[in-house]
Amino acid sequence: MKVLCFWLALFRLISELSVKTCATRIAVMASNSSGFLSSSRVRIFLLRHGQTDFNYENRLQGSSNKSFLTEKGVEQAAGARTFLRNRTKNGAIQIGISFCSPLGRALDTLAVVRSGAAGDSFGPSGCPPPQILEDLREIDLHEWEGLLAKDVMPEGSELDEKWRHRPHLLQLPQSEKFPFLELVDRAGRVWSQMRSHCAQKIGLSTPLPGDTGNGRGKQGAEEGDEGKRKVEEEREKGTESTKQGGEKGTCAVETKGQRGGETEEKPRISNQEREEGEGRVPDVLVVAHGALNRALLLTSLGLNAEHFRKFSIPNCGIIEIEADWGDHIPQATKWRFCYPEEKKTDWSSQTFFDTAADTASAQSQVV
């Protein structure tokens, strides 16, 4: 009898321990499934489009779709492609997911980046087809779009002062919109959209609360639909001019190699960069715009529109962000400019490299 009681007690103890272990494992699995990449860091590369004819003329583009890449813009995109290709060859970059603005200048830049001969390490196989997100369009400048900056903001005027120094207070005269506040708000939403797409692709997360099925939360859905309609209308209007090109440039997505021979840059990469590329989830490439990419960086740093003029992004400039992406907006742990070479900086956990020259460039930059 005593032996039977002993075995019954032992069986009960083992059963209780098994239940607790299973409960613990279930809790851990639930925790991991609710947080995207909860145990891994993610790297995000923000690439601005190449120079356009509007950039050349200092004309406000906003979210209009009437500008096209100049010849210099195509060359800049080819340079960004070379940079990304060389680091892909060496394993420092592993682009697994890409996103792009619906505007022609961004799509054409990405087309150059993804161009290449069969077997190229950074052709279509090295950079996957993008998810086109309407909310990745450039800042909405409404009645100012297509106009010269000097005509709508005369130097020394109140509008010029707000544009350069206090963009969060800039209100457009006719539409009475606050474009920079709207942009930063939209940047927060588009981070959620990209997170949902990444989660679905990698399969490490459940949908976010409030998602409508396309990665966009209920908040701002109506505004996003309005932006989508605007982009589609502008795209139709701009198709003819995009195909025709102009004296100062062309939208044809040809690389320097197609125009007479590209000299391949010899890959130079440090052991640290190579090691950083190993054992991580696929990197994310976002091809968009100067103001929009700045807003994405601001929100990942937990900053608002007041800090918008602290730095500038040149055409085809690339910002690299390392972040924990467990919530709607990734929390950047460090960031840097990684391309072009003259803009390159070391990793920083600080908010900005607040130099007088960079701030002055940001204050005058036209979007």
N, C-alpha and C positions, 0 to 999 in steps of 0.2 A: 504493500500500500504506500509506504514512504517513497519507494522508488518511482511509483506511478505519479505521485504528487510532485516529485522532483522534476520529472520529465514534462509534466503539464506546465509547471511554473517556468521551466526553461523555454518551452515552446511559446508561451505567452510573451516572455521577455523578448525573444527573437522577433516575434510578430510586431510588437510595439516599435522596436528599433527599425524594422523594415518600413513601417508606415511613416515614421518620422523622416527617414532618409528619402523616401519617395516624395513626401510633401516638400522637403527642402529642395529637391531637384526640380520639381514642378514650379516652385516659387522662383528659382534662379532662371529657369527657361522663360517664364512669363516676364520676368524683369528684362531679360535680354531681348525678347521679341518686341517689347514696347518702346525700346530706345534704339534708334538707328545707329549702327556702328558703335554700340555702347562700349565695346572693349577695344576699339581701334580708332586711330586718328585718321583723318581724311585731309587730303591736299586738294586745293581748288585753285585753278589757274584762270584768272580773269584777263581776257585778251580784248583790247579795243580794236576796232576796225582800222583799215588803212586810210590815208589821206583822201578826202573827197574834193570835188570842185567847190563845194560850199565852204569847206575848211580853208581852201586856197584863197577864196574871196572874202573870208571873214563874215560869212553869211550864216544866219541862224538856221540850223536844220531842225532841231527838236525831233519830234516823232514823225515828221514828214518823210516821204519816200521818193523824193525828187532828185536827190544827189547821186553821184556815181563815183567810183574810185578813179583817181587820176593815175597816170603812169607811175608816179612816185608811190601812190598808195598800193599799187600792185607789187612794186618792188619791196615795199615795207612788209607786205603780207608774205612774200617769198622769204624775206629774212626771218620772220617769225617762224615760218615753216622749217627753215634750216636749223634754227635754235631747238625747236621741239623735236625734230627728227634726230639730231645728234644725241640728245639726252635720252631719247627712246632707244637708240642703238645701244647705248651703254647701260640701260636698265635703270636710270635714275628717274625716269618718268614712265608711268604706265597708264595712259589715258584709256579708261574703260567706259566712260560716260561723257557725252558732250551735249551742250545746250547752245542755242543760238537765237538771237533776235530775229524777228520776221522781216526786218528792213533790209533792202537790197545791199547796202554797203557792208553790213555784217555778214550776210549770206555769201557775198562775193569774196570777202576776206577768208571765210572758212573754206570756200571752194578752192582757193589758192593753197591754203594750209593742207587740205586733204588731197591735193593733186599729186601726181607722181606716176612713174612707170610701174608696171607689174612687178611685184616683189619688193617694192620700196618699203623700207622699214617704217616710214611714216606716211604712207599713202592711205587709201581707204581702209586698209587692214590695221594701220597703226592708230587711226583716229576714227572711231565709229561714227555712223550717221547721227546727226544731232536731233534732239528733241527741240522743236520750234515752239517757243513760249511767247505769246503776245505781250506779256508783262515785262519781257526783256527789251522792249522797244526803248528808245531814248526818251528823255524828259519831254513832257508835253508843253510846248510853248505857245500853243493856240494861235492867236492872231499875229504873233511875231514870226512864225515860221516862214522861211523863204526871204526874209528881209535882212538887209545889212545891219550889223550890230550898231554901227555909228548912227544910223537913221532912227532907231528906236530908243537908243540910250546915248544921247550926246554926251561927250566927255565932260565930266564935272556935274552932270545933272544928278538929281536924287535917285533916279532909276539906275544910273551908272554906279553910283556909290553903293547902293544895295546889292547890285549884281556882283560887284567886286568884293565887298566886305561883309555884307549882312544878307546873304541870299535867302535865309529863312524868313526874312521880312519882305521879300520882293513880292509885290502883287501886281499882276498885269492890269493895265488901265481899263481895257474894254471888258474882258471876260471876268475880271476880278478874281482870277485864280491865283493860288500860291503854288507855283510850279515846283519849287524845291521841297516844300513840305509834302506835296503829293507824291513826289518822286521817292523820297525816303520811306514813306508809308508803303508805296508799291514794292520797293525793294524788300521790305520785310515779308510781304505776301509771296513774292516770287521765290524767295528762299524756301518757303514752305512747299511751293509747287515742285521745285527741284528736289527737295528732300523726299517727297512722296514718289517721284519718278525713280530716284536712286533706290529707295527702299523696295519698290516693286521689282526693279531689275535685279537687285542683289538678293532679295528675299529675306531680309533681316529685320523687317519691321511690319507692324500692323498699320492700317491707315490712321492718319492723324484725326483726333476729334474735330468735327466740324468740316472735314473735307467733303467736297461735293462729288468726288469721284474722278476729278481731273487734276487733283493736287491743289486746287484753290479753295480756301475756306469761304464760308458764306460772306464774311466781311469783305467788301470790295468787289464782289462778283459782278454787280451791275456796272461798276466803273470799269472793270476789266473787259466786259462785253462791249462797252462803248469804245474803248481803245482798240478792240479787235476790229470793229466795224470801220473805224477810222483808218487803221493800217491797211485793210483790204481795199478801201476806196483809194488811198494814196498809192498803193501798189499798182492798181490798174492805171492810174493817171501817169505814174512814173515809168511804166514798162517801156514805152516808146523811146523816151529820152535815155533810159538805161541802155537800151540796145544800140542807140545811135552813137552814144559817147559824145566827144567834143574835142576841141583843139587841145585842151589842157589835159585830157586823159581819156581813158576807155574803161568800160566795165568788163571787157573780156578777161576771163580769169586765166591769163597766161603767165607763166613764171619766167624768170630771167633765162632759164635754160631754153625755153621755147623761143625766146627773142634773140638768141645768139650765144648761148653757152653760159651756164652758171658754174662758177668756181666753187666747189664744195668746201666748206669750212672744215678744217681738221678738228675732229671732236676732241675737246679737252674737258676732262671731268675729274673731280677729286674722288678719293676713296670714300670720303664722308658722303658725298652726293650719291655714289653708287650704293652704299649701304642703306641710305635713307630710302632708296627706291625698292628695297627688298622687304618682303614680309608685310606688306600693307595692302589695304583694299585698293581697287582701281582709282586712279586720280580722276578728277572732274575738270573738264575744260568748258569755260563759258565764254562765248564770243558775242560781244555786245558793244557798248558805247562808253564814251568818256564819263559823262555824268552818271549814267546808270551804274557803271562799274564802281565809281566812287561811292555811290549810295550803298552798294552791296558791301563794300569794305567797311563803311561807317557802321552799318547795322551789325555786322559781325563783330565789331569792336565795342558794341554797346553805346555808340555815339549818335547824336542827332544831326539835323541839318545845319546847325550853327557851325559845325566843324568842316563844312563842305569845301571851303577854300584853303584848307591847310596843305593840300598837295595837288598835283596835276598828273594826268596820264597822257603821254604822247601817243600819236597814232601808232597802232600795233605794239604799244607798251603792254607788258605782261606783269601782273601782280600775282604773287604766289602766297596763298593763305594756308596755314596749317591750323586745323580746328577740330574741336569736339562737336559732332553734329548729333546731339541727343535730343534736341528740341527743334521747334520750327526754324529758328535762325541759328546757324552754327556759331559757336563761341570761339573766336580766334585766339589761339595761344601765342602765335607769332606770325609775322608776315614780312614780305620783302618785295622790292622790285627786282625781277630777275632778267628782264629784257626791256630795251636794248642795253648794250654794254655800258654806255655812258650814263644810264639811269640806274644801273645795278647797285643795290645796297646790301649790307649784311642783314642777317635775320634780326628782328627786333620784337621784343615783347611790349615795347612802348607804343603809344597810340600813333605818333607821327615823327618823321624826320623833319622837324619844323625849321627849315632853313629859309632865310629871307628870299633867296632866289626862287625856291620852289613855290613859296607862298605867292610871290609876285606873278609867277607864271600861271598859277591856279586862278588868281583873281581876274586875269585878263582872258582866260581860255574861253572860247566860244564853242557852244555845243550844238 
